[in-house]
Amino acid sequence: MTQLPEDGLRYEILDGILIVSPSPTPVHQRVIGRIFLKFVQACPPDHEAFVAPLAAEVRPVRRGRHPQYWIIDPIRPSIEVSRLDDAGDYKLLVSGEADEPVTVDGPITLTVRPIDLVRPVPPAGSDRADG
């Protein structure tokens, strides 16, 4: 792995197979960064927010399956949040699109608007909403 090029791609070896993935897109990085900050700000003292390579998550500070699973679509933009039930299956908890506020309860309470997670910040002095 030390001889692989520094070309912005992600290199991983899984079960002896080299996997090459592109770097996350700017919109992916924007969404992950913004939702992670919201998670950190909303976490109670006995919880932590973590950023995984492809997802943002909030879970109690212990090992186990993730109690919530978030899907954020930057194209629509939309959010779907599912919760892990007692049978070990994810069930849709809440969803929303565009500028509709989506509130998720437990393990923290958090309200977000999908558009706020994906919209670029306009340059200083610009009146453009789409950046």
Beta strands, then each sheet from edge to edge (+ up, - down):
strand 1: 10-14
strand 2: 17-21
strand 3: 47-51
strand 4: 56-60
strand 5: 68-73
strand 6: 78-84
strand 7: 90-97
strand 8: 102-104
strand 9: 110-112
sheet 1: 1+ 2-
sheet 2: 3+ 4-
sheet 3: 5+ 6- 7+
sheet 4: 8+ 9-
end
